């Protein structure tokens, strides 16, 4: 019985040293086979812009706020805006604003400003 146990231990040790006795004899993967590349993660970009709009067309008193980002701006998002003549304020989105969509903000500059006047906007 001791001889059998000693033989079993010897066979087990040899099996461990040479790899599993149950392992399949497969060649290693070819170096030309590569793991699939994971798709990049889209990072939302939150960016807005503004432009004079409204009536009269020569000196509009309103403005359009544009979503220039790649994601939807949620309802309730606050946007600060400012014209070069010093008029400034904030606008809170009443509804979600899709990318490349705009919303009109009436009476942004009650005195009016020249059509095409520069305007800056940022998300608060």
Secondary structure as GFF3:
##gff-version 3
##sequence-region A 1 124
A	DSSP	alpha_helix	2	18	.	.	.	ID=ss1
A	DSSP	beta_strand	48	53	.	.	.	ID=ss2
A	DSSP	beta_strand	62	67	.	.	.	ID=ss3
A	DSSP	beta_strand	78	83	.	.	.	ID=ss4
A	DSSP	beta_strand	88	92	.	.	.	ID=ss5
A	DSSP	beta_strand	102	105	.	.	.	ID=ss6
A	DSSP	beta_strand	119	123	.	.	.	ID=ss7
###
